[in-house]
Amino acid sequence: MIRVNGPEHYAAAQEYLAAAKADGVQPGDAAEVSNLAIAQVHATLALAAATAMAGSVVTAHGAVKTALPAVDGKAWQAVAGVAPGKQG
C-alpha cells in the first residue's frame, strides 16, 4: 500500500483535473471521465485531511501546533503557506 498525505492528495487532484482538461481530450472521452473521477477521489481525501487541521492553533509566539503527526502537520503548513512551528 502506498501512503499519501493530504497535501499529496491535493496535488494529485490538481494533476488529474489538468489531465482531464488537456488539449485533445474531448468532453465525455474515457480519459476525461476517468481523470475526473480520480481527481474527485483525491480531492475528497485532501478535504478529509484538511479537516483534521481544523484543530490547529497558532500560539502567541507564532508557532503552529497541530493534533496531527509532525510530518503531516509540516506538510499542511507548507501547502497552506504557514510558517512551521512546534507540533502538538
Secondary structure, 3 states (H helix, E strand, C coil): CCCCCHHHHHHHHHHHHHHHCCCCCCCCCHHHHHHHHHHHHHHHHHHHHHHHHHHCEECCCCCEECCCCHHHHHHHHHHHCCCCCCCC
